[in-house]
């Protein structure tokens, strides 16, 4: 269940539907979203939207500012999607694998001794 809080603005049905559609895209990653909370603030030049979402191995946070509320929602959703994608594919990265299973150290001194002989 999404918790949407707004300041100086009423959350209408189209706004709620847009936010829910962005979070449906996040659910495609097969990761449980824990207590998603969205805060919408109307500021002088436009809108600011912040989202914090718990996941089993951490927390995601994104914020976006834009003159158009729907563009801000889209930007926030893209940032969350990028973070979630990075978290879900972290174990596949080359650096993560090399840190988890360091290869045996290669002793290059033997090569120099053979060349010197």
C-alpha distances in whole Angstrom, upper triangle without the diagonal:
4,6,10,13,16,20,23,21,19,16,17,15,17,15,12,13,15,12,10,13,13,10,12,15,14,12,16,17,16,15,12,9,9,7,7,9,11,14,17,20,23,26,30,30,27,23,21,18,16,14,13,11,12,14,16,19,19,16,16,17,18,20,21,24,25,27,25,21,20,23,21,17,19,21,18,16,20,20,17,18,21,20,18,21,24,22,22,25,27,28,30,32,36,35,33,35,38,37,36,39,42,45,48,50,53,56,58,61,63,63,65,67,68,69,71,73
4,6,10,13,16,19,17,16,13,14,13,15,13,9,11,12,9,8,11,11,9,11,14,13,13,16,17,17,15,13,10,9,7,5,6,8,11,13,17,20,23,26,26,23,19,18,14,13,10,11,10,12,14,17,19,18,15,14,14,15,16,18,20,22,24,21,18,17,19,17,14,16,18,15,14,17,17,15,16,19,19,17,20,22,21,21,25,26,28,30,31,35,35,32,35,38,37,36,39,42,45,48,50,53,56,58,61,62,62,64,67,68,68,70,73
4,7,10,13,17,15,14,11,14,14,15,13,10,13,14,10,10,14,14,12,14,17,16,16,20,20,20,18,16,12,11,8,6,5,6,9,11,14,17,21,24,25,22,18,16,13,12,10,10,10,13,15,18,21,19,16,15,14,15,16,17,19,21,23,21,17,18,20,17,15,17,19,15,15,19,18,16,18,21,20,19,22,24,23,24,27,28,30,32,33,37,36,34,37,40,38,37,41,43,46,50,51,54,57,59,62,64,64,66,68,69,70,72,74
4,7,10,13,11,11,8,11,12,13,10,8,11,12,9,10,14,13,12,15,17,17,17,21,22,22,20,18,15,14,11,9,6,5,6,8,11,14,17,21,21,18,15,13,10,10,9,11,12,15,18,21,23,21,17,16,15,14,14,15,17,18,19,18,14,15,17,15,12,15,17,14,14,18,18,16,18,21,20,20,23,25,24,25,28,29,32,34,34,38,37,35,38,41,39,39,43,45,48,51,53,55,59,60,63,65,65,66,69,70,71,73,75
4,7,10,9,9,8,12,14,15,12,11,14,15,12,14,17,16,16,19,21,20,21,24,25,26,23,21,18,16,13,11,8,6,5,6,9,12,15,18,20,17,13,12,10,10,10,12,14,17,20,23,25,22,19,17,15,15,14,15,16,18,19,18,14,16,18,15,14,17,18,15,16,20,19,18,21,23,22,22,26,27,26,28,31,31,34,36,36,40,39,37,40,43,41,41,45,47,50,53,54,57,60,61,64,66,66,68,70,72,72,74,76
4,7,6,7,7,11,13,14,11,11,15,15,13,15,18,17,17,21,22,22,23,26,27,28,26,24,21,20,16,14,11,8,6,5,6,8,12,15,17,14,11,10,9,10,12,14,17,20,23,26,28,25,21,20,17,16,14,14,14,16,16,15,12,14,16,14,13,17,18,15,17,20,20,19,22,24,24,24,27,29,28,30,33,33,37,38,38,41,41,39,42,45,43,43,47,49,52,55,56,59,62,63,66,68,68,69,72,73,73,75,78
4,5,8,9,13,16,17,14,15,18,18,16,19,21,21,21,24,25,25,27,30,30,32,29,28,24,23,19,17,14,11,8,6,5,7,9,13,15,13,10,10,10,12,14,16,19,22,26,29,30,27,23,22,19,18,15,15,14,16,16,16,13,16,18,15,15,19,19,17,19,23,22,22,25,27,26,27,30,31,31,33,35,36,39,40,40,43,42,41,44,46,45,45,49,50,54,57,58,60,63,64,67,69,69,70,73,75,74,76,79
4,7,10,13,16,17,14,16,19,19,18,21,23,22,23,26,28,27,29,32,33,34,33,31,27,26,23,21,17,14,11,9,7,6,9,11,14,12,10,11,13,15,17,20,23,26,29,33,34,31,27,25,22,20,17,17,15,16,15,15,13,16,18,16,17,20,21,19,22,25,24,24,27,29,29,30,33,34,34,36,38,39,42,43,43,46,45,44,48,50,48,49,52,54,57,60,61,63,66,67,70,72,72,73,76,77,77,79,82
4,6,9,13,13,11,13,16,16,15,18,20,20,21,24,25,25,27,30,31,32,31,29,26,25,22,19,16,13,11,8,7,7,10,13,14,12,10,11,12,14,16,19,22,25,28,32,33,30,27,24,22,20,17,16,15,15,14,13,11,14,16,15,14,18,19,18,20,23,23,23,25,28,28,28,31,33,33,34,37,38,41,42,42,45,45,44,47,49,48,48,52,53,56,60,61,63,66,67,70,72,72,73,76,77,77,79,82
4,6,10,11,9,10,14,14,14,16,19,19,20,22,24,25,26,29,30,31,30,28,25,24,21,19,16,13,12,10,10,10,14,16,18,15,13,14,14,16,17,20,22,25,28,32,33,31,27,25,23,21,19,18,18,17,17,15,12,14,17,16,15,19,20,19,20,23,24,23,26,28,28,29,31,33,33,34,37,38,41,43,43,46,46,44,47,50,49,49,52,54,57,61,62,64,67,68,71,73,73,74,77,79,78,80,83
4,7,8,6,7,10,11,10,12,15,16,16,19,21,21,22,25,27,28,27,25,22,22,19,16,14,11,10,9,11,11,15,18,19,15,13,14,12,14,15,18,19,23,25,29,31,28,25,23,21,19,18,17,17,17,17,14,11,12,15,14,13,16,18,17,17,21,22,21,23,26,26,26,28,30,30,31,34,35,38,39,40,43,43,42,44,47,46,46,49,51,54,58,59,62,65,66,69,71,71,72,75,76,76,78,81
4,6,5,6,9,10,11,12,14,16,17,18,21,22,23,25,28,28,28,26,23,24,21,18,17,14,14,12,14,14,18,20,21,17,15,16,15,17,18,21,22,25,27,31,33,31,27,25,23,22,20,19,19,18,18,15,12,12,16,16,14,17,19,18,18,22,23,22,24,27,27,27,29,32,32,32,35,37,40,41,41,45,45,43,46,49,48,48,51,53,56,60,61,63,67,68,71,73,72,74,77,78,78,80,83
4,5,5,6,9,10,10,12,14,15,16,19,20,21,23,26,26,26,25,22,23,20,18,17,15,16,14,17,17,21,23,23,20,17,18,17,19,18,21,21,25,26,30,32,30,27,25,24,22,21,21,21,20,20,17,14,13,16,17,14,16,19,19,18,21,23,22,23,26,27,26,28,31,31,31,34,36,39,39,40,44,44,43,45,48,47,47,50,53,55,59,60,63,66,67,70,72,72,73,76,77,77,79,82
4,5,5,6,9,10,10,12,14,15,17,19,20,22,24,26,26,25,22,23,21,19,18,15,16,14,17,17,20,22,22,18,16,17,16,18,18,21,21,25,26,30,32,30,27,24,23,21,20,19,19,18,17,14,11,10,13,14,12,13,17,17,16,19,21,20,21,24,25,25,27,30,30,30,32,35,37,38,39,42,43,41,44,47,46,46,49,51,54,57,59,61,64,65,69,70,70,71,74,75,75,77,80
4,5,5,6,9,10,11,13,14,16,17,19,21,23,25,24,23,20,21,19,16,14,12,12,10,13,13,17,19,19,15,13,14,12,14,14,18,18,22,24,27,29,27,24,21,20,18,16,15,15,15,15,12,8,8,11,11,9,11,14,14,13,16,18,18,19,22,23,23,25,27,28,28,31,32,35,36,36,40,40,39,41,44,44,44,47,49,52,55,56,59,62,63,66,68,67,69,72,73,73,75,78
4,5,5,6,9,10,11,12,15,16,16,19,21,22,22,20,17,18,16,13,12,10,12,11,14,16,19,22,22,18,15,15,13,14,14,16,16,20,22,25,27,25,22,20,19,18,17,17,18,17,18,15,12,11,14,13,10,13,16,14,13,17,18,17,18,22,22,21,24,26,26,26,29,31,34,35,35,39,39,38,40,43,42,42,45,48,50,54,55,58,61,62,66,67,67,69,71,72,72,75,77
4,5,5,6,9,10,10,13,14,15,17,20,21,21,20,18,19,18,15,15,13,15,14,17,19,22,24,24,20,17,18,15,16,15,18,18,21,22,25,28,26,23,21,20,19,19,18,19,19,19,16,13,11,14,14,11,12,16,15,13,16,18,17,18,21,22,21,23,26,26,26,28,31,33,34,35,38,39,37,40,43,42,42,45,47,50,53,55,57,61,62,65,67,66,68,71,72,72,74,77
4,5,5,6,9,10,11,13,15,16,19,20,20,20,17,19,18,15,15,12,14,13,16,17,20,22,21,18,15,15,13,14,14,17,17,20,21,25,27,25,22,19,18,16,16,15,16,15,16,13,10,7,10,11,8,8,12,12,10,13,15,15,15,18,20,19,21,23,24,24,26,29,31,32,32,36,36,35,38,41,40,40,43,45,48,51,53,55,58,59,63,64,64,65,68,69,69,71,74
4,5,5,6,9,10,11,13,15,17,18,18,17,14,16,14,11,11,9,11,11,14,16,19,22,21,17,14,14,10,11,10,13,13,17,18,22,23,21,18,16,15,13,13,13,15,15,17,14,11,9,11,10,7,8,11,10,8,12,13,12,13,16,17,16,19,21,21,22,24,26,29,30,30,34,34,33,35,38,38,37,41,43,45,49,50,53,56,57,60,62,62,63,66,67,67,69,72
4,5,5,6,9,10,10,13,15,16,16,15,13,14,13,11,12,11,14,14,18,19,23,26,25,21,18,17,14,14,12,14,13,16,17,20,23,21,19,16,16,16,16,17,19,19,20,18,14,12,14,14,10,11,14,12,10,13,15,13,13,17,18,16,18,21,21,21,24,26,28,29,30,34,34,33,35,38,37,37,40,43,45,49,50,53,56,57,61,62,62,64,67,67,68,70,72
4,5,5,7,9,10,11,14,16,16,16,14,17,16,13,15,13,16,16,20,21,24,27,26,22,19,18,15,16,14,16,15,18,18,22,24,23,20,18,18,16,17,17,19,19,20,17,15,12,13,14,10,10,13,12,9,12,15,13,12,16,17,16,17,21,21,20,23,25,28,28,29,33,33,32,34,37,37,37,40,42,44,48,50,52,55,56,60,61,61,63,66,66,66,69,71
4,5,5,7,9,11,13,15,15,15,13,15,15,12,13,12,15,15,18,20,22,25,24,20,17,16,13,13,11,14,13,16,16,20,21,20,17,14,14,13,14,14,16,17,19,16,13,11,12,11,8,7,10,9,6,8,11,9,9,12,14,13,14,17,18,18,20,22,25,25,26,30,30,29,31,34,34,34,37,39,41,45,47,49,52,53,57,58,58,59,62,63,63,65,68
4,5,5,6,9,11,12,12,11,9,12,12,9,11,11,14,15,19,21,24,27,26,22,19,17,14,13,11,12,10,13,13,16,18,17,15,12,13,13,14,15,18,19,21,19,16,14,15,14,10,10,12,10,7,10,12,9,9,13,13,11,13,16,16,16,19,21,23,24,25,29,29,28,30,33,32,32,35,37,40,44,45,48,51,52,56,57,57,59,62,62,63,65,67
4,5,5,7,10,11,11,12,10,14,14,12,14,14,18,19,22,24,27,30,29,25,22,21,17,17,14,15,13,15,15,18,20,19,17,15,17,16,18,19,21,22,24,21,19,16,17,17,13,13,15,14,10,12,14,12,11,14,15,13,14,18,17,16,19,22,24,24,26,29,30,28,30,34,33,33,35,38,40,44,46,48,52,53,57,58,57,60,62,63,63,66,68
4,5,6,8,10,11,13,12,15,16,14,16,16,19,20,23,25,27,30,28,25,22,21,18,17,15,16,14,16,15,18,19,19,17,15,16,15,17,18,20,21,23,21,19,16,16,16,13,11,13,12,8,10,12,10,8,11,13,11,11,15,15,14,16,19,21,21,23,26,27,26,28,31,31,31,33,36,38,42,43,45,49,50,54,55,54,56,59,60,60,63,65
4,5,6,8,8,10,8,12,14,11,14,14,18,19,22,25,27,30,29,25,22,20,17,16,13,13,11,12,11,14,15,15,13,11,13,13,16,17,20,21,24,22,20,17,17,16,13,12,13,12,8,9,11,8,6,10,10,8,9,12,12,11,14,16,19,19,21,24,25,23,25,28,28,28,31,33,35,39,41,43,47,48,51,53,52,54,57,58,58,61,63
4,5,6,6,7,8,11,13,12,15,16,20,21,25,27,30,33,32,28,25,23,20,18,15,15,12,13,11,13,15,16,15,14,16,16,19,20,24,25,27,25,22,20,20,20,16,16,17,15,12,13,14,11,10,13,13,10,11,14,14,12,15,18,19,20,22,26,27,24,26,29,29,28,31,34,36,40,42,44,48,49,53,54,54,56,58,59,59,62,64
4,5,8,10,11,15,17,15,19,19,23,24,28,30,32,35,34,30,27,25,22,21,18,18,15,16,14,15,17,18,17,16,18,18,21,22,25,26,29,26,24,21,21,21,18,16,18,17,13,13,15,13,10,13,14,10,10,14,14,11,14,17,18,18,20,24,25,24,25,28,29,27,30,33,35,38,41,43,46,48,51,52,52,54,57,57,58,60,62
4,5,9,10,14,17,15,19,20,23,25,28,31,33,36,34,31,28,26,22,21,18,17,14,14,11,13,14,15,15,14,17,17,20,22,25,27,30,28,25,23,23,22,19,18,18,17,14,13,14,12,9,11,11,8,8,11,10,8,10,13,14,15,17,21,22,20,21,25,25,24,26,29,31,35,37,39,43,44,48,49,49,51,53,54,54,57,59
4,7,9,13,16,15,19,20,24,26,30,32,35,38,37,33,30,28,24,22,19,18,14,14,11,11,13,15,15,15,18,20,23,24,28,29,32,30,28,25,25,25,22,20,21,19,16,17,17,14,12,15,14,10,11,14,12,9,12,15,15,16,19,22,24,21,22,26,26,24,27,30,32,35,38,40,44,46,49,50,50,52,55,55,56,58,60
4,6,9,13,13,16,18,22,24,28,31,33,36,35,32,29,26,22,20,16,15,11,10,7,8,10,11,12,12,15,17,21,23,26,28,31,29,27,25,25,24,21,20,20,18,15,16,16,13,11,14,12,9,10,12,10,8,12,13,15,16,18,22,23,20,21,25,24,23,26,29,31,35,37,40,43,45,48,49,49,52,54,55,55,58,60
4,6,10,10,14,17,20,23,27,30,32,35,35,32,28,26,22,19,16,14,10,8,6,7,10,11,11,12,15,17,21,23,27,29,31,30,27,25,26,24,21,21,21,19,16,18,17,14,13,16,14,11,13,15,13,11,15,16,18,20,22,25,25,23,24,28,27,25,28,31,34,37,39,42,46,48,51,52,52,55,57,58,58,61,63
4,7,7,10,13,17,19,23,26,28,32,31,28,25,22,18,16,12,10,6,6,5,8,11,10,9,10,12,14,17,20,23,25,28,26,23,22,23,21,18,18,19,16,14,16,15,11,12,15,13,10,13,15,13,13,16,18,19,21,23,26,26,24,26,29,28,27,30,33,36,39,41,44,47,49,52,54,54,56,58,59,60,62,64
4,6,9,13,16,19,22,26,28,32,32,29,25,22,19,16,12,9,6,5,6,8,11,10,9,10,12,15,18,21,24,26,29,28,24,24,24,22,19,20,21,17,16,18,17,14,15,17,15,13,16,18,15,15,19,20,21,24,25,29,28,25,27,31,29,28,31,34,37,40,42,45,48,50,53,55,55,57,59,60,61,63,65
4,6,10,13,16,19,23,25,29,29,26,23,20,16,14,10,8,6,6,9,11,14,12,10,11,12,15,17,19,22,25,27,26,22,22,23,21,18,20,20,17,16,19,18,14,16,19,17,15,19,20,18,18,22,23,24,27,28,32,31,28,31,34,32,31,34,37,40,43,45,48,51,53,56,58,58,60,62,63,64,66,68
4,7,10,13,17,20,22,26,26,23,19,17,13,11,7,6,4,7,9,13,15,13,10,9,10,11,13,16,19,21,24,22,19,18,19,17,14,16,16,13,12,15,14,11,13,16,14,13,17,18,17,18,21,22,24,26,27,31,30,28,30,33,32,31,35,37,40,44,45,48,51,53,56,58,58,59,62,63,64,66,68
4,7,10,13,17,19,23,23,20,17,14,11,8,6,5,6,9,12,16,17,15,12,11,10,11,12,14,17,19,21,20,17,17,18,15,13,16,16,12,13,16,15,12,15,18,16,16,19,20,19,20,24,24,27,29,29,33,32,30,33,36,34,34,37,39,43,46,47,50,53,55,58,60,60,61,64,65,65,67,70
4,7,10,13,16,19,20,17,13,11,7,6,4,7,9,12,15,19,20,17,14,12,10,10,9,11,13,16,18,17,13,14,15,12,10,13,13,10,11,14,14,12,15,17,16,16,20,21,20,22,25,25,28,30,30,34,33,31,34,37,35,35,39,41,44,47,49,51,54,56,59,61,61,62,65,66,66,68,71
4,7,10,13,16,17,14,11,8,6,5,6,9,12,15,18,22,23,20,16,14,11,11,9,11,12,14,16,15,12,14,15,12,11,14,14,11,13,16,15,14,17,19,18,19,22,23,23,25,28,28,31,33,33,36,35,34,37,39,38,38,41,43,46,50,50,53,56,57,60,62,62,64,66,68,68,70,72
4,7,10,13,14,11,7,6,5,7,9,12,15,18,21,25,26,23,19,17,14,12,10,10,10,11,13,12,9,11,13,10,9,13,13,11,13,16,16,16,19,20,20,21,24,25,25,27,30,30,33,35,35,38,37,36,39,41,40,40,44,46,49,52,53,55,58,59,62,64,64,65,68,70,69,71,74
4,6,10,11,9,6,5,6,8,12,15,18,21,24,28,28,25,21,19,16,14,11,11,9,11,12,12,10,13,14,11,12,15,15,13,16,19,18,18,21,23,22,24,27,28,28,30,32,33,36,37,37,40,39,38,41,43,42,42,46,47,50,54,54,57,60,60,63,66,65,66,69,71,71,72,75
4,7,8,6,5,6,9,12,15,18,21,25,28,31,32,29,25,22,19,17,13,12,10,10,10,10,9,12,14,11,13,16,16,15,18,20,20,21,24,25,25,27,29,30,31,33,35,35,39,40,39,42,41,41,44,46,45,45,49,50,53,56,57,59,62,63,66,68,68,69,72,73,73,74,77
4,6,5,5,7,10,13,17,20,23,26,29,33,33,30,26,23,20,17,14,12,9,10,9,11,11,15,15,12,15,18,17,16,20,21,21,22,25,26,26,28,30,31,31,34,36,36,40,41,40,42,41,41,44,46,45,46,49,50,53,56,57,59,61,62,65,67,67,68,71,72,72,73,76
4,6,8,10,14,16,20,23,27,30,33,37,37,33,29,27,23,20,17,15,11,11,9,12,13,16,16,14,17,20,19,19,22,24,23,25,28,28,29,31,33,33,34,37,39,39,42,43,42,45,44,43,47,48,47,49,52,53,56,59,59,61,64,64,67,69,69,69,72,74,73,75,78
4,7,10,13,16,20,23,26,30,32,36,36,33,29,26,22,19,16,13,9,8,6,10,11,15,14,12,16,18,17,17,21,22,21,23,26,26,27,29,31,32,33,35,37,37,41,41,40,43,42,42,45,47,46,47,50,51,54,57,57,59,62,62,65,67,66,67,70,72,71,72,76
4,7,10,14,17,21,24,27,30,33,34,30,27,24,20,17,13,11,7,6,4,7,8,11,11,9,12,14,14,14,17,19,19,21,23,24,25,27,28,29,31,33,34,35,39,39,38,41,40,40,43,45,44,45,49,50,52,56,56,58,61,61,64,66,66,66,70,71,70,72,75
4,7,10,13,17,20,24,26,30,30,27,23,20,17,14,11,8,6,6,6,7,6,9,9,7,9,12,12,12,15,16,16,18,20,21,22,24,26,27,28,30,32,32,36,37,36,39,38,38,41,43,42,43,46,47,50,53,54,56,59,59,62,65,64,65,68,70,69,71,74
4,7,10,14,17,20,23,27,27,24,20,17,13,11,7,6,4,7,9,10,8,11,10,7,9,12,11,9,13,15,14,15,18,19,19,21,23,24,25,27,29,29,33,34,33,36,35,34,38,40,38,39,43,44,47,50,51,53,56,57,59,62,61,62,65,67,66,68,71
4,7,10,13,17,20,23,24,21,17,14,11,8,6,5,6,9,11,11,8,10,10,7,7,10,9,7,10,13,12,12,15,17,16,18,21,22,22,24,26,27,30,31,31,34,33,32,36,38,36,37,41,42,45,48,49,51,54,55,58,60,60,61,64,65,65,67,70
4,7,10,14,16,20,20,17,13,11,7,6,4,7,9,12,15,15,12,13,13,9,9,12,10,7,10,12,11,10,14,15,14,16,19,19,19,22,24,24,28,29,29,32,31,30,33,35,33,34,38,39,42,45,46,49,52,53,56,58,58,59,62,63,63,65,68
4,7,10,13,17,17,14,10,8,6,5,6,9,12,15,18,17,14,14,15,11,10,12,11,7,9,11,10,8,12,14,12,13,16,17,17,19,21,22,25,26,26,30,29,27,31,33,31,32,35,37,40,43,44,47,50,51,54,56,56,58,60,62,62,64,66
4,7,10,13,14,11,7,6,4,7,9,12,15,18,21,21,18,18,18,15,13,15,14,10,11,13,11,9,12,14,12,12,16,16,15,17,20,20,23,25,25,28,27,25,28,31,29,29,33,35,38,41,42,45,48,50,52,54,55,56,59,60,60,62,65
4,7,10,11,9,6,5,6,9,12,15,18,21,24,23,20,19,20,17,15,16,16,12,11,14,12,9,11,13,11,10,14,15,13,14,18,18,21,23,23,27,26,24,27,29,28,27,31,33,36,40,41,44,47,49,51,53,54,55,58,59,59,61,64
4,7,8,6,4,6,9,12,15,18,22,25,28,27,24,23,23,21,18,19,19,15,15,16,15,11,13,15,12,11,14,15,12,13,17,17,19,22,22,26,25,22,25,28,26,25,29,31,34,37,39,42,45,47,50,52,52,54,56,57,58,60,62
4,6,5,5,7,11,14,17,20,24,27,30,29,26,25,25,22,20,20,20,17,15,17,15,12,12,14,11,9,12,13,10,10,14,14,16,18,20,23,22,20,22,25,23,22,26,28,31,35,36,39,43,45,48,49,50,51,54,55,56,58,60
4,6,8,11,14,17,21,24,28,30,34,32,29,28,29,26,24,24,24,20,19,20,18,15,16,17,14,11,14,14,10,11,14,14,15,18,19,23,22,19,21,24,22,20,24,27,30,33,35,38,41,43,46,48,48,50,52,53,54,56,58
4,7,10,14,17,20,24,27,30,34,33,30,29,29,26,24,24,23,21,19,20,18,15,15,16,12,11,13,12,8,10,13,11,12,16,17,20,19,15,18,20,18,17,21,23,27,30,32,35,38,40,43,44,45,47,49,50,51,53,55
4,7,10,14,17,21,24,27,31,30,28,27,26,24,22,22,21,18,17,18,16,13,14,14,11,10,13,12,9,11,14,13,14,17,18,21,20,17,20,22,20,19,23,25,29,32,33,36,39,41,44,46,46,48,50,51,52,54,56
4,7,10,14,17,21,24,27,27,24,24,23,20,19,19,18,15,15,16,13,10,13,13,10,9,13,12,10,12,15,14,17,20,20,23,22,19,22,25,23,22,26,28,31,35,36,39,42,44,46,48,49,50,53,54,55,56,59
4,7,10,14,17,20,24,23,21,20,20,17,15,16,14,11,11,12,9,7,9,10,7,7,11,11,9,12,15,14,17,19,19,23,22,20,23,25,24,24,27,29,32,36,37,40,43,44,47,49,49,51,53,54,55,57,59
4,7,11,14,17,21,20,18,18,17,14,13,14,12,9,10,12,8,7,11,11,8,10,13,13,13,15,18,17,21,22,22,25,24,22,26,28,26,27,30,32,35,38,39,42,45,46,49,51,51,52,55,56,57,58,61
4,7,11,14,17,17,15,15,14,11,10,11,9,6,8,9,6,6,10,10,9,11,14,14,14,17,19,19,22,24,23,26,25,24,27,29,28,29,32,34,37,40,41,43,46,47,50,52,52,53,56,57,57,59,62
4,7,10,14,14,12,13,12,8,9,11,8,6,9,10,8,9,12,13,12,15,17,17,18,20,22,22,26,27,26,29,28,27,31,33,31,32,36,37,40,43,44,46,49,50,53,55,55,56,59,60,60,62,65
4,7,10,11,10,11,9,5,7,9,6,5,9,10,9,11,13,14,14,16,18,19,20,22,24,24,28,29,28,31,30,29,33,35,34,35,38,39,42,45,46,48,51,51,54,57,56,57,60,61,61,63,66
4,7,9,8,10,9,6,9,10,8,9,12,13,12,14,17,17,18,20,22,23,24,26,28,28,32,32,31,34,33,33,36,38,37,38,42,43,45,49,49,51,54,54,57,60,59,60,63,64,64,65,68
4,5,7,9,6,5,9,10,9,10,13,14,14,16,18,19,20,22,24,25,26,28,29,30,34,34,33,36,35,35,39,40,40,41,44,45,48,51,51,53,56,56,59,62,61,62,65,66,65,67,70
4,6,9,8,8,11,12,12,14,16,17,18,20,22,22,24,26,27,28,30,32,33,34,38,38,37,40,39,39,42,44,43,45,48,49,51,55,55,57,60,60,63,65,64,65,69,70,69,71,74
4,6,5,6,9,10,11,12,14,16,17,19,20,21,23,25,26,27,29,30,32,33,37,37,36,39,39,39,42,44,43,44,47,49,51,55,55,57,60,60,64,66,65,66,69,70,69,72,74
4,5,5,6,9,10,11,12,14,15,17,18,20,21,23,24,26,27,28,30,32,35,35,35,38,38,38,40,43,42,43,46,47,50,54,54,56,59,60,63,65,65,66,69,70,69,72,74
4,5,5,6,9,10,11,12,14,15,16,18,20,21,22,24,26,27,28,30,33,34,33,37,37,36,39,41,41,42,45,46,49,52,53,55,58,59,62,64,63,65,68,69,68,71,73
4,5,5,6,9,10,11,12,14,15,17,19,20,21,23,24,26,27,28,32,32,31,34,34,34,37,39,39,40,43,44,47,50,51,53,56,56,59,62,61,62,65,66,65,68,70
4,5,5,6,9,10,11,12,14,15,17,18,20,21,23,24,26,27,31,31,30,33,33,33,36,38,37,38,41,43,45,49,49,51,54,55,58,60,59,61,64,65,64,66,69
4,6,5,6,9,10,11,12,14,16,16,18,20,21,22,24,26,29,29,29,33,33,32,35,37,36,37,40,42,44,48,49,51,54,55,58,60,60,61,64,65,65,67,70
4,5,5,6,9,10,10,12,14,15,16,18,20,21,22,24,27,27,27,30,31,30,33,35,35,36,39,40,43,46,47,49,52,53,56,58,57,59,62,63,62,65,67
4,5,5,6,9,10,11,13,14,15,17,19,20,21,23,26,26,25,29,28,28,31,33,33,34,37,38,41,44,45,47,50,50,54,56,55,56,59,60,60,62,65
4,5,5,6,9,10,11,12,14,16,17,18,20,21,25,25,25,28,28,27,30,32,32,32,35,37,40,43,44,46,49,50,53,55,55,56,59,60,60,62,65
4,5,5,6,9,10,10,12,14,15,16,18,20,23,23,23,27,27,26,29,31,31,31,34,36,39,42,43,45,49,50,53,55,54,56,59,60,59,62,64
4,5,5,6,9,10,10,12,14,15,16,18,21,21,21,24,25,24,27,29,29,30,32,34,36,40,41,43,46,47,50,52,51,53,56,57,56,59,61
4,5,5,6,9,10,11,12,14,16,16,20,20,20,23,23,22,25,27,27,28,31,32,35,38,39,41,44,45,48,50,50,51,54,55,55,57,60
4,5,5,6,8,10,11,12,14,15,19,19,19,23,23,21,24,27,26,26,30,31,34,38,39,41,44,45,49,50,50,52,55,55,55,58,60
4,5,5,6,9,10,10,12,14,17,17,18,21,21,20,23,26,25,26,29,30,33,37,38,40,43,44,48,49,49,51,54,54,54,57,59
4,5,5,6,9,10,11,12,15,15,15,18,19,18,21,23,23,24,26,28,30,34,35,37,40,41,45,46,46,47,50,51,51,53,56
4,5,5,6,9,10,10,14,15,14,18,17,16,19,22,21,21,25,26,29,33,34,36,39,40,43,45,45,47,49,50,50,53,55
4,5,5,6,9,10,13,14,14,18,18,16,19,22,21,21,24,26,29,33,34,36,40,41,44,46,46,48,50,51,51,54,56
4,5,5,6,8,11,11,12,16,16,15,17,20,20,20,23,25,27,31,32,35,38,39,43,44,44,46,48,49,49,52,54
4,6,5,6,9,10,9,13,13,12,15,17,17,17,20,22,24,28,29,32,35,36,39,41,41,42,45,46,46,49,51
4,6,5,8,10,10,14,14,12,14,17,16,16,19,21,24,28,29,32,35,37,40,41,41,43,46,47,47,50,52
4,6,7,9,10,14,15,12,14,17,17,16,19,22,24,28,30,32,36,37,41,42,42,44,47,47,48,50,52
4,6,5,7,11,12,10,11,15,15,15,17,19,22,25,27,29,33,34,38,39,39,41,43,44,44,47,49
4,5,6,9,9,7,9,12,12,12,15,17,19,23,25,27,30,32,35,37,37,39,41,42,42,45,47
4,6,8,9,6,7,10,11,9,12,15,17,21,23,25,29,30,34,35,35,37,39,40,41,43,45
4,7,9,7,7,10,12,11,13,15,17,20,23,24,28,30,33,34,34,36,39,39,40,42,44
4,6,5,6,9,10,11,12,14,16,19,21,23,26,28,31,32,32,34,37,37,38,40,42
4,6,5,6,9,10,11,11,13,16,18,19,23,24,27,29,28,30,33,33,34,36,38
4,5,5,6,9,10,10,12,16,17,19,22,23,26,28,28,30,32,33,34,36,38
4,6,5,6,9,10,13,16,18,20,24,25,28,30,30,32,34,35,36,38,40
4,5,5,6,8,10,14,16,18,22,24,27,28,28,31,33,33,34,37,39
4,5,5,5,7,11,12,15,18,20,23,25,25,27,29,30,31,33,35
4,6,6,9,12,13,16,19,21,24,26,27,28,30,32,33,35,37
4,6,10,12,15,18,21,23,26,27,28,30,32,33,35,37,38
4,6,9,12,15,18,21,24,24,25,28,29,30,32,34,35
4,6,8,11,15,17,20,21,22,24,26,27,28,30,32
4,6,9,12,15,18,18,19,22,23,24,25,28,29
4,6,9,12,15,15,17,19,20,21,23,25,26
4,6,9,12,13,14,16,18,19,21,22,24
4,6,9,10,11,13,15,16,17,19,21
4,6,7,8,10,11,13,15,16,18
4,5,6,7,9,11,12,13,15
4,5,5,6,9,10,11,13
4,6,5,6,9,10,11
4,6,5,6,9,10
4,5,5,6,9
4,5,5,6
4,5,5
4,6
4
